[in-house]
Each structure stands twice: as C-alpha cells, then as structure tokens.
Amino acid sequence: MKARTSAVRSFHHGNLKRCLINAALSEPDIEGLSLRQLAAGLGVTAAAAYRHFGSREELLFEVARCGFDLLRQRFACAFDISVSPADASEARLRLIRLAQAYLQFADDEPALWRLIFGVQAEAYRQTIDSQGDPDSYEYLPAVLMGLYLKGVISKNPDERDALFAWSAVHGAATLRSGRVPAALVSLPELANEVAERVIRALK
C-alpha cells in the first residue's frame, strides 16, 4: 500500500502522462484500450487521466508517435542512413538488415505494430516527430537507392518500387503474426528470403 501511495503521489508531480503512455504500451490490445481502465490500473481517477489526454484517441496518437520512434531506432541500428553503402554486397545487406529489423519489431511489439500499421496508419503517420533525425519511412527508399547506385538493380527506384518492397516485408510480418507458424522459418532466414526476392523483382 505504501508503494502505491507513493506512486500516486508522484503522479501529482507531472509523471501521470508518461505513466499512462507506458501502461498503454504494455497493453496486449492497444487498439482496444480504455483510458478509464488504464487510470484504474494505475490507482488514479479517470478525471486525473483526462487532464492529460482529452480522449482515448489522443492517447493512441501519442502511443503511435512513440511506436514510430521505436521503429526508427531499430532501423538506425540496422545501418547508418547518412552513409552510402560501400559496395553492392553492403547494399544488399542493408535491405536484409532492414527487413530483419522490421520483422523483429513486429515480433517483439505485436500490439504496437498492429496499432501503427492498422486502419489509422496514415493518420498516425502524421504524428512522426524525428526531431531532425530521419523518420522510419525514409529508410526503405534509402536502401533501394543504395541498391541502384551500386548496380544491384538497374532502375532508379520510385514510389511504386518502395511500395512493392514494403508490401513484401510487411506481408511477411503479417503472416508471422499468427497465420503462419513462426517456427517454420527463422526470422533471419525469412528476412534474407524476402530481401532477395525483392531484389530479383526490381532488377
């Protein structure tokens, strides 16, 4: 009881907003969450929660923003977008790493992944605030351009090529999310297979 009282007291010092976001991020069904239920789980009143978020939708938009930032961090760990690939081998490897980072994110954060790429995906995309860093949507076009500049693909990639490549990776993530047992193929193998098929299709 003492720990809970201490936590509630800390909310009055401006931490409740962050706690609500963290609670939402841990929900198994973020799209179906209730602001009132989150507040109850944290031991505060619904009125206290609504002082930070005027509606459930406002909270979801903030959670989506966090989701895109987490995905961008995964991509940034895959490769440095500010540096061109050294050769064709590295250009191919970047696509594989990007596919693997996306698939891993979908595996690790299924509820968050479903939220940011669900029916409200385009609206949530407007929440992206990369604070000067490349946003998550810039990485795939950069990879495709690297493939073109290093001679792996012969055509200068356009938006349709990027859409095709993303659809392949996203489709693989969707299949892994319950329709096809993940045990049938390892994530690295799947990332490699998808990347190579994309390259063959764009040659």
C-alpha positions as CSV (number, residue, x, y, z in Angstrom):
1,M,0.0,0.0,0.0
2,K,2.9,2.4,0.8
3,A,4.4,1.8,-2.7
4,R,1.1,2.5,-4.4
5,T,0.5,5.7,-2.3
6,S,4.0,6.9,-3.3
7,A,3.3,6.2,-6.9
8,V,0.0,8.1,-6.8
9,R,1.7,11.0,-5.1
10,S,4.4,11.1,-7.9
11,F,1.6,11.5,-10.4
12,H,0.7,14.8,-9.0
13,H,4.2,16.0,-9.8
14,G,3.7,15.5,-13.6
15,N,4.5,11.8,-14.1
16,L,1.0,10.6,-14.8
17,K,1.1,11.4,-18.5
18,R,4.2,9.3,-19.0
19,C,2.8,6.5,-16.8
20,L,-0.3,6.4,-18.9
21,I,1.7,6.1,-22.1
22,N,3.9,3.3,-20.6
23,A,0.8,1.5,-19.4
24,A,-0.7,1.7,-22.9
25,L,2.5,0.4,-24.5
26,S,2.3,-2.7,-22.3
27,E,-1.3,-3.5,-23.2
28,P,-1.8,-6.7,-25.3
29,D,-4.5,-4.9,-27.3
30,I,-3.5,-1.2,-27.6
31,E,-6.2,-0.5,-30.1
32,G,-8.9,-1.6,-27.7
33,L,-7.6,0.0,-24.6
34,S,-9.8,2.2,-22.3
35,L,-8.4,5.3,-20.7
36,R,-10.5,4.7,-17.6
37,Q,-9.2,1.2,-17.3
38,L,-5.6,2.4,-17.6
39,A,-6.3,5.0,-14.9
40,A,-7.8,2.4,-12.6
41,G,-4.8,0.1,-13.1
42,L,-2.5,2.9,-12.0
43,G,-4.6,3.7,-9.0
44,V,-5.8,7.1,-10.1
45,T,-9.2,8.6,-11.1
46,A,-10.4,8.8,-14.6
47,A,-10.6,12.6,-14.1
48,A,-6.8,12.7,-13.4
49,A,-6.1,10.8,-16.6
50,Y,-8.4,13.0,-18.7
51,R,-6.4,16.1,-17.5
52,H,-3.5,14.8,-19.7
53,F,-5.5,13.2,-22.5
54,G,-8.8,14.6,-23.6
55,S,-9.8,11.3,-25.1
56,R,-8.7,7.8,-25.8
57,E,-7.9,8.8,-29.3
58,E,-5.4,11.5,-28.1
59,L,-3.6,8.8,-26.0
60,L,-3.5,6.5,-29.0
61,F,-1.9,9.2,-31.2
62,E,0.8,9.7,-28.6
63,V,1.4,6.0,-28.3
64,A,1.6,5.8,-32.1
65,R,4.2,8.5,-32.1
66,C,6.3,6.5,-29.6
67,G,5.9,3.4,-31.8
68,F,7.3,5.1,-34.9
69,D,10.2,6.4,-32.8
70,L,11.0,2.9,-31.5
71,L,10.8,1.6,-35.0
72,R,13.1,4.3,-36.3
73,Q,15.6,3.4,-33.6
74,R,15.6,-0.2,-34.8
75,F,16.3,0.9,-38.3
76,A,19.0,3.2,-37.2
77,C,20.7,0.3,-35.5
78,A,20.5,-1.7,-38.8
79,F,22.6,0.8,-40.7
80,D,23.7,4.4,-40.9
81,I,21.4,6.1,-43.3
82,S,23.7,9.1,-43.6
83,V,26.5,7.0,-45.2
84,S,26.2,5.4,-48.6
85,P,26.9,1.6,-48.9
86,A,30.5,0.8,-49.7
87,D,29.6,-1.7,-52.4
88,A,26.9,-4.0,-53.9
89,S,27.3,-6.5,-51.1
90,E,26.7,-4.0,-48.4
91,A,23.8,-2.5,-50.3
92,R,22.1,-5.9,-50.4
93,L,22.9,-6.5,-46.7
94,R,21.2,-3.2,-45.8
95,L,17.9,-4.4,-47.3
96,I,18.3,-7.7,-45.4
97,R,19.0,-5.9,-42.1
98,L,16.1,-3.5,-42.6
99,A,13.7,-6.4,-43.3
100,Q,15.0,-8.2,-40.2
101,A,14.6,-5.1,-38.0
102,Y,11.0,-4.7,-39.2
103,L,10.1,-8.3,-38.7
104,Q,11.8,-8.3,-35.3
105,F,9.8,-5.2,-34.3
106,A,6.6,-6.9,-35.3
107,D,7.5,-10.0,-33.2
108,D,8.6,-8.0,-30.2
109,E,5.9,-5.4,-30.2
110,P,2.8,-7.0,-31.9
111,A,0.2,-4.7,-30.3
112,L,2.2,-1.6,-31.1
113,W,3.0,-2.8,-34.6
114,R,-0.7,-3.5,-35.3
115,L,-1.6,0.0,-34.0
116,I,0.8,2.0,-36.1
117,F,0.2,0.0,-39.3
118,G,-3.6,-0.6,-38.8
119,V,-6.6,1.2,-40.2
120,Q,-5.4,4.5,-38.8
121,A,-1.9,4.1,-40.1
122,E,-1.9,7.2,-42.4
123,A,-3.3,9.4,-39.6
124,Y,-0.8,8.1,-37.1
125,R,2.0,8.7,-39.6
126,Q,1.4,12.4,-39.1
127,T,2.5,12.1,-35.5
128,I,6.1,11.3,-36.5
129,D,8.4,13.8,-34.9
130,S,12.0,12.6,-35.5
131,Q,13.5,15.9,-34.2
132,G,15.9,16.3,-37.1
133,D,16.7,12.6,-37.5
134,P,15.4,10.6,-40.5
135,D,12.0,9.2,-39.8
136,S,11.2,5.5,-40.2
137,Y,9.7,6.0,-43.6
138,E,13.0,7.3,-45.1
139,Y,15.0,4.1,-44.6
140,L,13.5,1.8,-47.3
141,P,13.8,4.4,-50.1
142,A,17.4,5.0,-49.0
143,V,18.1,1.2,-49.2
144,L,16.6,1.0,-52.6
145,M,18.6,3.9,-53.8
146,G,21.7,2.3,-52.5
147,L,20.9,-0.8,-54.5
148,Y,20.6,1.3,-57.6
149,L,23.7,3.3,-57.1
150,K,25.8,0.2,-56.5
151,G,24.4,-1.5,-59.6
152,V,22.4,-4.2,-57.9
153,I,19.2,-3.0,-59.6
154,S,19.2,-1.2,-62.9
155,K,16.2,1.1,-62.5
156,N,16.2,4.3,-60.4
157,P,13.6,3.3,-57.7
158,D,10.4,5.2,-57.5
159,E,7.5,5.3,-55.0
160,R,5.9,2.2,-56.6
161,D,9.1,0.2,-56.1
162,A,9.2,1.3,-52.5
163,L,5.6,0.3,-52.0
164,F,6.2,-3.1,-53.5
165,A,9.3,-3.7,-51.3
166,W,7.5,-2.5,-48.2
167,S,4.4,-4.7,-49.1
168,A,6.7,-7.7,-49.3
169,V,8.3,-7.1,-45.9
170,H,5.0,-6.1,-44.2
171,G,3.2,-9.1,-45.7
172,A,5.8,-11.4,-44.3
173,A,5.4,-9.8,-40.9
174,T,1.6,-10.2,-41.1
175,L,1.9,-13.9,-42.0
176,R,4.2,-14.4,-39.0
177,S,1.7,-12.7,-36.7
178,G,-0.4,-15.7,-36.5
179,R,-1.4,-17.0,-39.9
180,V,1.9,-18.9,-40.5
181,P,3.8,-20.5,-37.5
182,A,7.0,-18.6,-37.0
183,A,8.8,-21.9,-36.3
184,L,8.5,-22.8,-40.0
185,V,11.3,-20.5,-40.9
186,S,13.7,-18.4,-38.7
187,L,13.4,-14.7,-38.7
188,P,16.9,-14.1,-40.3
189,E,16.1,-16.7,-43.0
190,L,12.8,-15.0,-43.8
191,A,14.4,-11.5,-43.9
192,N,17.0,-12.8,-46.3
193,E,14.5,-14.6,-48.5
194,V,12.2,-11.6,-48.7
195,A,15.1,-9.2,-49.4
196,E,16.5,-11.4,-52.2
197,R,13.1,-11.8,-53.8
198,V,12.5,-8.0,-53.7
199,I,15.9,-7.5,-55.4
200,R,15.1,-10.1,-58.1
201,A,11.8,-8.4,-58.8
202,L,13.3,-5.0,-59.1
203,K,16.2,-6.0,-61.4
